[in-house]
Each structure stands twice: as C-alpha cells, then as structure tokens.
Amino acid sequence: MKLKQLSLFLENRPGALSRPVRLLADAGHNLLTLSIADTSQFGILRLILRDGEAARNLLEQNGFMVKVTDLVAVAVADRPGGLAAVLAVVESAGLNVEYMYPLTEKRAGRAILAFRFADPDAALRVLQSHGLDVLAGTDPLAGGPAE
C-alpha cells in the first residue's frame, strides 16, 4: 500500500510551522508523522495523516500549496540490523531510496518506516516478493478501512 504524503513549502521564519499544524489540529486531524527539512529561505513540511485527502483540502482552502507524494511504509525489526536487512533487498533490486523517516506508531514491536522511492510501484513489488511487511490497504494506519 502506498501512503499519501502531503508536502508544504513554508517560509523559514518563526511561526510558519505552527500555522498548518494548528489548522489541522483545530479540524481534528491527527498527525501520524511529520518531517521537516530546511534551507535558508524555506522549509518543506512533510506530513502523513489518516485522512490525507481531507487534510489536503483543508490546507489548500487556507492558502497552502500542497504536493501529494506516494510513500511505501514497511514494518522493520526494531533491533540492530533491521533497517540494513530491508536496504539489502532494496539495493539488490537496484532501487534508490530518495528519503525515509519513521512513523510514530509501531506494529508488534517493529518500527514502521516510510520510504520515498523514485518508482513506488516497483518498490512495492520487490518488498512484497521478499516477504517484507508492507502496510496493506486495509490497515487503518494506511488510511484504509479497518479489518
């Protein structure tokens, strides 16, 4: 299953981050995770929420430009070498990880990592063919219906 990530460009100034976060909170949207990267001029706020489409609409209605990107979420053994095992599969298939970051929730003691691949569909096929635990569309974390 691909997760929908929302990306917003923010000015690199005090208070710029709190505006979209407060807007989402006031509307009842809970963040599953976020990542922020900055330059001297602007920041990129990356968000994953349970209802990304509603959050996107809210942000756009309030003047934010939102880009939607597909990420692949994988449950990884939370121990030394857990990530290395996943990366070995990815690298052996010639896939490139553009970036990744963790989700705040865990699954059965395993960390959940969100990966950005140039070709998320190819990454899904490779990861699933190697028996890795990729979030399914029915997983409530992925925004699908609960099982």
N, C-alpha and C positions, 0 to 999 in steps of 0.2 A: 504494500500500500504506500502510496506517496502522500506525505503530509504537505499541506499548503502553508508556506511561509509568507508572511507579509513583511515587506521591506519599505521603510520610510526614510527619506533624507531629512535630516534635521540640522538646523544651524548649530554651530558649535559655540553655544552661549548658555549661561545659567538659565534654567527653567525650560529649555527647549524639550528636554526628555520628559519632564513631568506632565506636559500638556496632553500628549496622546495617551500616556499611561492613566492619567486621571480620567480622561474622557471614556476610556474602555472600562475602568473600574466603576464609574458612575452608571454605566449602562449594564453592569452585571457580568461583564466578560472577565473570565479568569485566565491569566497567562499560564500556559504550560511551560514555556521557557522563553527566554529572550537572549539576544546577543547584541552588543553594540561595538562598532568599530568607528574610529575617528581619524580625521585628518585635521589640519589646522583650520580649515574652512567649514567643514560639515561633518556630521556623523551619519552612520547608517544603522538604524534600529531594525533588527530582525526579530520577528515575533511569531510564535506558534500558539494558537488558541484552539479551543474545542470547536467553536463556530467561526471559522476564519472568514467565511463569506459575509456574515452579518457584521463582523468587526471591520472588514474591508469597507463595506457600505457606510458604516458609521464614520470611519476615518475620512473617507472621500467626501462625505456630506459636510464635514467640518474643515475642508480645505487642504487635506493632506493628499499628496500624490503617493499612491500605494502600488508597489510592484509585487506580483504573486509569483512565487518560485516553488517548484516541486522539490521536496527533500525525501530521503528514504530513511526511516527510523529502524534501527536494529537493536535488539536486546543483546548486550555483550556481558560476558562473565566479568563480574566486579572483583578482579584479582589481577596480580601481575601477569601480563601476557595476554589478557583478554582482548584488548584492542589490537595487539600485534597479530593475533590469530585472524581477526577479521581483515586487517590490512593485507595479510599474506594472500588471502583469497582475492581481494580486490586487485592487488598488484599482479598476481599471476594471470588475471584476465585482461590486463592492460588498461584497467580503468583508472581514472585520475580523480582523486578527492580534491575538490576545489576548496572546501572548508567543512568543518563539522563542529558541533557543540552538543553538550549534554542536555537532556530534558530533566526537569526537577523530580519527576517521578521515577520509581524503579519498578521492575517486574520480577517477582520471585527472587529478590536479592541480586538481580542483574541490573547494570546500568543501561539506560536507553540513550543511544546517541543518534542525533540527526545528522545525516551526511548530505552534502550537495555534490552531485556528480554532473558532469557535462551531459551524460546520457542516463537519466534515472531509470528508464525502462530496461536498458541493458544491465544496469547495476542490480535491479530487482531480480532479473532472470538469473544472474550469476550467484547472487547471495542465496536465493531460494534453492538453486540447484545444489548448493553446498550444504544445505540443511541449516542455514543460519536463521535465527528467529527474527524475521522481518514483521513489523506490525501489519496485521490484516485489516481489511476494510471494515470488518465487524467489530474491531477493537474500539471501545469508547474513547480511548486516548487519541485514536486517529480521526476522530470526528464522525465515525460511522455509528450505526445502531448497536446498542448493547446486545451481547449474546444472551 
